[in-house]
Amino acid sequence: MTLHGDPGSIFLLFQSGGPGSFLLDHAAVADPRLLETSLIQGFGLTVIGQFDANGDAIVTSDVPTDLGDPFDTVWQAAQTPSLDAPSYTLSNAIVIRFLGARPISPLSAAR
């Protein structure tokens, strides 16, 4: 996952075990922000990092193999200029669906 933000600022990446969010901006906005609210399915801070001089950060992780089949998770990034006096800027929440750890045969994928 590649994140973009203000150079040198801090970013926080949250993850939850299921989709659930509400709009922070009017629905007509071209790129509306969402706040993730899936607390019941397990919501927690996954990564704290800092954007480089170009405002980029790359986050890598292994896909778990013991998840349900299928399994939805929500990722929500937040940016703050400083951890001492944070003022958060949220990005859009991303819902990712894991289809499971079972290999998919070419025949079943074509159906």
N, CA, C and O of each residue as an XYZ file, in Angstrom:
444
protein
N       0.842     -1.161      0.000
C       0.000      0.000      0.000
C       0.896      1.235      0.000
O       1.839      1.316      0.787
N       0.613      2.178     -0.862
C       1.373      3.422     -0.930
C       0.500      4.556     -0.402
O      -0.627      4.737     -0.861
N       1.008      5.307      0.546
C       0.305      6.446      1.109
C       1.004      7.725      0.669
O       2.219      7.745      0.471
N       0.221      8.793      0.519
C       0.773     10.094      0.147
C       0.258     11.134      1.131
O      -0.910     11.109      1.519
N       1.137     12.049      1.533
C       0.756     13.100      2.469
C       1.761     14.231      2.447
O       2.603     14.311      1.553
N       1.669     15.098      3.429
C       2.587     16.229      3.517
C       3.968     15.736      3.932
O       4.080     14.967      4.887
N       5.027     16.164      3.233
C       6.380     15.716      3.568
C       6.713     15.944      5.045
O       6.493     17.027      5.588
N       7.246     14.903      5.677
C       7.669     14.998      7.056
C       6.577     14.812      8.092
O       6.878     14.690      9.280
N       5.314     14.785      7.676
C       4.248     14.644      8.669
C       4.090     13.179      9.084
O       4.567     12.270      8.404
N       3.415     12.976     10.203
C       3.196     11.650     10.766
C       1.923     11.057     10.159
O       0.944     11.771      9.941
N       1.940      9.739      9.885
C       0.700      9.089      9.481
C       0.418      7.921     10.411
O       1.335      7.301     10.950
N      -0.861      7.631     10.588
C      -1.317      6.499     11.372
C      -2.240      5.672     10.493
O      -3.079      6.226      9.783
N      -2.096      4.367     10.530
C      -2.909      3.479      9.711
C      -3.691      2.556     10.636
O      -3.111      1.802     11.417
N      -5.013      2.627     10.538
C      -5.891      1.828     11.372
C      -6.495      0.692     10.543
O      -6.651      0.816      9.329
N      -6.829     -0.399     11.203
C      -7.442     -1.538     10.530
C      -8.553     -2.103     11.400
O      -8.438     -2.146     12.625
N      -9.626     -2.534     10.758
C     -10.704     -3.193     11.493
C     -11.120     -4.454     10.753
O     -10.744     -4.676      9.602
N     -11.905     -5.272     11.440
C     -12.275     -6.566     10.890
C     -13.530     -6.580     10.058
O     -13.977     -7.654      9.654
N     -14.112     -5.446      9.787
C     -15.327     -5.443      8.977
C     -15.674     -4.042      8.526
O     -15.261     -3.072      9.163
N     -16.429     -3.909      7.434
C     -16.772     -2.582      6.928
C     -17.813     -1.895      7.798
O     -18.679     -2.543      8.387
N     -17.716     -0.600      7.867
C     -18.657      0.224      8.602
C     -18.103      1.628      8.696
O     -17.071      1.837      9.333
N     -18.759      2.596      8.079
C     -18.202      3.946      8.061
C     -19.313      4.957      7.832
O     -20.426      4.596      7.449
N     -19.001      6.229      8.068
C     -19.949      7.279      7.711
C     -19.198      8.419      7.044
O     -18.006      8.621      7.274
N     -19.927      9.167      6.204
C     -19.332     10.259      5.438
C     -19.044     11.455      6.341
O     -19.869     11.835      7.171
N     -17.858     12.041      6.165
C     -17.535     13.295      6.837
C     -17.826     14.491      5.941
O     -18.023     15.604      6.428
N     -17.852     14.261      4.629
C     -18.111     15.319      3.660
C     -19.453     15.077      2.993
O     -20.012     13.984      3.080
N     -19.958     16.089      2.337
C     -21.189     15.956      1.561
C     -20.979     14.920      0.464
O     -19.895     14.839     -0.115
N     -21.994     14.140      0.180
C     -21.873     13.048     -0.795
C     -21.498     13.532     -2.186
O     -20.963     12.752     -2.974
N     -21.761     14.792     -2.516
C     -21.455     15.319     -3.840
C     -19.989     15.708     -4.010
O     -19.561     16.025     -5.120
N     -19.217     15.688     -2.929
C     -17.794     16.020     -3.010
C     -17.084     14.972     -3.860
O     -17.371     13.781     -3.744
N     -16.167     15.404     -4.706
C     -15.503     14.489     -5.643
C     -14.723     13.387     -4.929
O     -14.670     12.259     -5.419
N     -14.113     13.694     -3.778
C     -13.306     12.723     -3.055
C     -13.687     12.773     -1.571
O     -12.918     13.278     -0.753
N     -14.874     12.250     -1.218
C     -15.346     12.398      0.159
C     -14.513     11.609      1.149
O     -14.001     10.538      0.825
N     -14.376     12.140      2.360
C     -13.663     11.443      3.423
C     -14.646     10.590      4.204
O     -15.800     10.970      4.400
N     -14.176      9.433      4.646
C     -14.989      8.527      5.442
C     -14.296      8.283      6.776
O     -13.068      8.221      6.841
N     -15.080      8.144      7.835
C     -14.530      7.747      9.128
C     -14.978      6.323      9.401
O     -16.171      6.021      9.398
N     -14.009      5.455      9.636
C     -14.290      4.034      9.842
C     -14.833      3.822     11.250
O     -14.300      4.383     12.207
N     -15.881      3.024     11.388
C     -16.548      2.861     12.683
C     -16.732      1.411     13.101
O     -17.548      1.140     13.982
N     -16.022      0.484     12.518
C     -16.211     -0.946     12.808
C     -15.504     -1.347     14.091
O     -14.547     -2.120     14.058
N     -15.967     -0.830     15.216
C     -15.316     -1.117     16.480
C     -15.590     -2.542     16.958
O     -14.714     -3.172     17.551
N     -16.783     -3.050     16.710
C     -17.172     -4.364     17.224
C     -16.303     -5.465     16.634
O     -15.976     -6.424     17.333
N     -15.921     -5.353     15.360
C     -15.144     -6.402     14.705
C     -13.644     -6.288     14.977
O     -12.859     -7.037     14.396
N     -13.245     -5.391     15.825
C     -11.826     -5.280     16.167
C     -11.148     -4.168     15.406
O     -10.701     -4.373     14.277
N     -11.062     -2.995     16.002
C     -10.503     -1.812     15.357
C      -9.259     -1.399     16.128
O      -9.328     -1.212     17.342
N      -8.124     -1.250     15.452
C      -6.910     -0.887     16.163
C      -5.885     -0.229     15.279
O      -5.956     -0.295     14.052
N      -4.931      0.405     15.923
C      -3.830      1.055     15.223
C      -2.850     -0.001     14.733
O      -2.379     -0.828     15.514
N      -2.544      0.026     13.439
C      -1.663     -0.969     12.830
C      -0.253     -0.439     12.629
O       0.714     -1.133     12.942
N      -0.114      0.785     12.109
C       1.199      1.343     11.763
C       1.236      2.822     12.130
O       0.262      3.544     11.914
N       2.357      3.273     12.684
C       2.664      4.703     12.816
C       3.939      4.940     12.022
O       4.920      4.219     12.204
N       3.940      5.929     11.153
C       5.120      6.215     10.345
C       5.226      7.695     10.026
O       4.450      8.512     10.521
N       6.196      8.022      9.194
C       6.409      9.411      8.798
C       6.632      9.463      7.296
O       7.377      8.659      6.736
N       5.971     10.429      6.646
C       6.160     10.600      5.207
C       7.565     11.112      4.914
O       8.117     11.901      5.681
N       8.140     10.662      3.801
C       9.485     11.095      3.442
C       9.457     12.499      2.836
O       8.420     13.161      2.842
N      10.589     12.944      2.317
C      10.711     14.305      1.771
C       9.818     14.528      0.554
O       9.509     15.670      0.215
N       9.401     13.443     -0.106
C       8.485     13.552     -1.246
C       7.028     13.384     -0.841
O       6.137     13.476     -1.685
N       6.777     13.138      0.442
C       5.407     12.927      0.906
C       4.901     11.522      0.657
O       3.691     11.314      0.576
N       5.796     10.550      0.533
C       5.413      9.166      0.236
C       5.740      8.253      1.404
O       6.653      8.526      2.184
N       4.989      7.169      1.517
C       5.279      6.110      2.478
C       4.732      4.809      1.905
O       3.635      4.785      1.347
N       5.488      3.739      2.041
C       5.065      2.426      1.560
C       4.890      1.520      2.768
O       5.788      1.408      3.603
N       3.728      0.871      2.860
C       3.425     -0.055      3.944
C       3.236     -1.437      3.335
O       2.417     -1.618      2.434
N       3.997     -2.414      3.831
C       3.856     -3.779      3.331
C       3.519     -4.706      4.494
O       3.921     -4.466      5.633
N       2.782     -5.756      4.194
C       2.392     -6.722      5.213
C       1.993     -8.020      4.526
O       1.569     -8.017      3.371
N       2.131     -9.121      5.240
C       1.679    -10.406      4.718
C       0.173    -10.521      4.886
O      -0.397    -10.013      5.852
N      -0.468    -11.196      3.934
C      -1.901    -11.465      4.037
C      -2.087    -12.646      4.983
O      -1.490    -13.699      4.759
N      -2.900    -12.504      6.038
C      -3.106    -13.630      6.949
C      -3.743    -14.809      6.236
O      -4.511    -14.627      5.291
N      -3.430    -16.009      6.680
C      -3.995    -17.211      6.048
C      -5.076    -17.858      6.904
O      -5.676    -18.848      6.486
N      -5.336    -17.320      8.093
C      -6.326    -17.938      8.973
C      -7.615    -17.135      9.078
O      -8.352    -17.271     10.055
N      -7.893    -16.305      8.088
C      -9.100    -15.496      8.102
C     -10.292    -16.317      7.632
O     -10.133    -17.396      7.060
N     -11.484    -15.792      7.880
C     -12.693    -16.425      7.375
C     -12.720    -16.398      5.861
O     -11.803    -15.877      5.226
N     -13.750    -16.946      5.292
C     -13.797    -17.113      3.841
C     -15.176    -16.735      3.313
O     -16.073    -17.575      3.374
N     -15.407    -15.520      2.796
C     -14.465    -14.406      2.649
C     -14.393    -13.580      3.939
O     -15.093    -13.860      4.912
N     -13.530    -12.556      3.924
C     -13.323    -11.728      5.104
C     -13.092    -10.295      4.648
O     -12.213    -10.034      3.826
N     -13.883     -9.366      5.181
C     -13.709     -7.952      4.854
C     -12.897     -7.266      5.939
O     -13.050     -7.568      7.123
N     -12.047     -6.357      5.541
C     -11.345     -5.513      6.500
C     -11.333     -4.080      5.971
O     -11.345     -3.852      4.762
N     -11.308     -3.139      6.877
C     -11.320     -1.723      6.513
C     -10.015     -1.090      6.961
O      -9.593     -1.270      8.104
N      -9.372     -0.346      6.062
C      -8.150      0.390      6.369
C      -8.472      1.877      6.325
O      -9.112      2.355      5.387
N      -8.027      2.601      7.341
C      -8.264      4.040      7.431
C      -6.955      4.729      7.785
O      -6.362      4.438      8.824
N      -6.504      5.631      6.941
C      -5.277      6.381      7.216
C      -5.628      7.752      7.777
O      -6.619      8.367      7.383
N      -4.792      8.221      8.709
C      -4.932      9.565      9.263
C      -3.562     10.216      9.268
O      -2.552      9.545      9.481
N      -3.524     11.518      9.035
C      -2.266     12.256      9.017
C      -2.314     13.324     10.095
O      -3.350     13.951     10.311
N      -1.196     13.529     10.766
C      -1.095     14.578     11.767
C       0.288     15.228     11.658
O       1.272     14.518     11.451
N       0.392     16.545     11.790
C       1.697     17.206     11.677
C       2.660     16.807     12.790
O       3.871     16.761     12.574
N       2.126     16.515     13.995
C       2.981     16.222     15.136
C       2.216     15.339     16.113
O       1.010     15.506     16.292
N       2.916     14.401     16.744
C       2.270     13.592     17.766
C       2.099     14.367     19.068
O       1.306     13.970     19.921
N       2.844     15.485     19.235
C       2.728     16.300     20.436
C       1.436     17.117     20.453
O       0.795     17.256     21.495
N       1.064     17.653     19.300
C      -0.155     18.460     19.190
C      -0.898     18.043     17.925
O      -0.924     18.789     16.947
N      -1.508     16.847     17.938
C      -2.090     16.325     16.701
C      -3.361     17.048     16.260
O      -4.203     17.415     17.079
N      -3.478     17.242     14.961
C      -4.723     17.669     14.328
C      -4.868     16.767     13.111
O      -4.124     16.917     12.142
N      -5.799     15.847     13.146
C      -5.852     14.763     12.180
C      -6.510     15.174     10.874
O      -7.480     15.931     10.863
N      -5.972     14.667      9.779
C      -6.593     14.745      8.472
C      -6.836     13.317      8.018
O      -5.887     12.551      7.848
N      -8.096     12.950      7.819
C      -8.425     11.582      7.448
C      -8.454     11.411      5.941
O      -8.854     12.316      5.209
N      -8.028     10.249      5.488
C      -8.189      9.895      4.080
C      -9.426      9.015      3.955
O     -10.068      8.683      4.951
N      -9.750      8.645      2.728
C     -10.875      7.739      2.519
C     -10.575      6.375      3.118
O      -9.445      5.890      3.057
N     -11.594      5.767      3.694
C     -11.455      4.392      4.163
C     -11.484      3.451      2.962
O     -12.202      3.689      1.991
N     -10.700      2.387      3.039
C     -10.627      1.403      1.957
C     -11.115      0.067      2.488
O     -10.597     -0.433      3.487
N     -12.105     -0.514      1.830
C     -12.574     -1.846      2.202
C     -11.877     -2.864      1.300
O     -11.947     -2.772      0.074
N     -11.204     -3.836      1.920
C     -10.508     -4.886      1.170
C     -11.162     -6.212      1.511
O     -11.357     -6.521      2.686
N     -11.503     -6.997      0.504
C     -12.111     -8.306      0.737
C     -11.107     -9.394      0.425
O     -10.647     -9.529     -0.708
N     -10.768    -10.179      1.457
C      -9.950    -11.367      1.263
C     -10.878    -12.514      0.902
O     -11.848    -12.775      1.614
N     -10.595    -13.191     -0.183
C     -11.449    -14.281     -0.639
C     -11.075    -15.604     -0.011
O     -11.712    -16.618     -0.298
N     -10.057    -15.625      0.842
C      -9.673    -16.840      1.534
C      -8.326    -17.333      1.074
O      -7.785    -16.882      0.064
N      -7.793    -18.270      1.836
C      -6.455    -18.778      1.555
C      -6.461    -19.955      0.590
O      -5.402    -20.386      0.135
N      -7.650    -20.484      0.270
C      -7.702    -21.621     -0.637
C      -7.253    -21.210     -2.027
O      -7.647    -20.144     -2.500
N      -6.445    -22.015     -2.697
C      -6.070    -21.703     -4.082
C      -7.278    -21.812     -4.995
O      -8.137    -22.671     -4.793
N      -7.347    -20.953     -5.990
C      -8.456    -20.959     -6.950
C      -7.986    -21.651     -8.214
O      -6.980    -21.265     -8.810
N      -8.714    -22.668     -8.615
C      -8.341    -23.376     -9.847
C      -8.744    -22.528    -11.049
O      -9.718    -21.780    -10.964
N      -8.030    -22.622    -12.158
C      -8.362    -21.845    -13.351
C      -9.781    -22.118    -13.842
O     -10.443    -21.217    -14.358
N     -10.251    -23.352    -13.684
C     -11.585    -23.703    -14.161
C     -12.659    -22.995    -13.344
O     -13.599    -22.447    -13.919
N     -12.541    -22.992    -12.015
C     -13.556    -22.346    -11.181
C     -13.492    -20.827    -11.319
O     -14.515    -20.156    -11.184
N     -12.311    -20.276    -11.585
C     -12.190    -18.826    -11.749
C     -12.857    -18.354    -13.026
O     -13.283    -17.202    -13.108
N     -12.954    -19.218    -14.020
C     -13.524    -18.831    -15.308
C     -15.044    -18.800    -15.283
O     -15.663    -18.252    -16.194
N     -15.657    -19.378    -14.256
C     -17.121    -19.463    -14.206
C     -17.750    -18.187    -13.783
O     -18.975    -18.102    -13.694
